Amino acid sequence: MEQIEEQNMMGLKIRIYPNHRQENIFWKNINASRFVYNKLIANSWTDSAVYKNKLDDKFPIPQKYWKYNKNGKLLKQSTVRLTGRLRITKDKYPWLGDKDIDSDMLSKAEMSYKSAWNLFRKVHSAGTPKFKRKSASIQGYRTSNHYSSTMVNKNGGVPSLFNGSIKIIDNKHIKLPKVGIVKVKLSRQLPTNNARIATVSIKHLPTGEWFVSLLLKSDQSFTTKLPETNSQVGFDLNTENFLTDSNGNTIDNPRYYRIIKSRLKKEQRKLSRRGRRAKQEGRKLWKSKNYQKQKQLVAKLHSKVKNQRLNFLHQLSTTLIKNHDLVVGENLKSKNLLKNHALAMSISDVGWRTFLGMLEYKAPMYGRTFIEVNPSYTTQTCSECSFRMGTNNTNKLTLSDRKWECPNCHTKHIRDWNASKNILNKGLLELTKSVPDEEVVYR
Ligand SMILES: [Zn+2]
C-alpha cells in the first residue's frame, strides 16, 4: 500500500552559546535584516501604476487601506522588484557588503517582506505590513542552508543534518553561516529519518539567551502512526479548572503557575520603581545598571512562566491525542468572549487557544482526529435525553449550578461533565456529516 505522509516537516529549536565575537556577527546580521525589511516597507507604496501585483485581482486591497501622495494621487503597493535589493545594497549602503553579512539573510529579509504583504492581502485584520522595531524584545534573522554535491557525496551521499553549509558537527557543536562553529546544547534526540535542514533562524531573547531554530524536511515521516484505541473523548474548557472530559476526569490549572505569577508581579513593581527613580535622577534607562539587571530578571521570570505553561499544555495535549482516536473540543471563536471580559482574560492566561492549536497539529502526527464544535447549548442540554434547560417552563442553569437533575429523564448531572459529553456527541455528529461518501475509506 502506498503511504501518503503529511508530516514530513518539523522544527528543532536548539540553545546556542556564541562567544563574544560570534555575538557581534549575529547582531550585525540582525540589524541588517531589520534594516532591509524596514527599507522595503518604507518603499512599499509607489505612485507608478506600472507594477501590478499578481494578487491584485484576486485579493484587492480594501479602500480603507489605500494611500495617497500629497497631490492626492493614489499610491499602489509595490512588491520588491528584482533590482530592489541591489538598489538597497550597492548604491547607498556599502556596509551591507561587509564580510560578516550573510547574503542569504538579505534574501530571507526580502522574502519576509513579500510574505507579509501576501498575508495582508488574504487577511486584512492585522493591517498593512509594519516596521520592525529595534526595541522589540525578541530579535533575530533567518538564513538558509545549502548542499553542495561534493560535500554530500563525501559525507553519506544524501543530504543530511551533517553535510550542508549549516550542519550539526556533534552533540555540542553546530556550524552556522559567517560565525562558524558555535557551542550548542542538544536537549533532544535528533531525528533518524534522512532529515535535511531547510530554513534556519537565529533568535535572541530578552533573557540574553540565543537560540537557533532549524526547519527540517524529510521524504519520510517524523512521527509514527499509533494503533487505534477505539476510544473517543470530548472536553469542556471552563474557568474553575482547566478542563473536564467526557469520562468525568477533571484537570486543574497548574498551581505553580499562580505562585510564580505573584512573584512576577512583585518584581515588575520593583522594575518600574527603579525606572522612575532613574528618571527622577535624570539618568538614561540603558545606563542604569540596577534597572537593566532587574529588567533581565523580569524577562527570565516571564519566560519561566511561559515555559512551564507550555510544558503543561504539551503534556496534556499529547496524552489526549495518544489515548484517543477522536478528540473533540469547543471552538473558542463561537464562545461569546467579548461580552465576558473576565473569561477572555482567563483564556489568554491559561492558554486554551495554544492548547487547541497543539491538538490540531498533533492529531495528524499520530493518525488521530481532532475537531472543534460550536459549544452553544452544550451546558444547558441533557446529554441523556437532549432536553434543554430554559424550555418548557424550566429555568436556565446558572454558573453556580455545579450539579443539577434533568427534569425530563431525572438523570443527575455534574455540569461540566455533562457539557463535555454533549461536546463529544456534537463531534461524532459532525464527523458523520463532514465525510462525503466517496471519501470514506473502507478497510
Ligand atoms: Zn434528560
Boltz pocket constraint, residues with backbone or C-beta under 6 A from the ligand:
constraints:
  - pocket:
      binder: B
      contacts: [[A, 382], [A, 383], [A, 384], [A, 385], [A, 386], [A, 387], [A, 406], [A, 407], [A, 408], [A, 409], [A, 410], [A, 411]]
      max_distance: 6.0
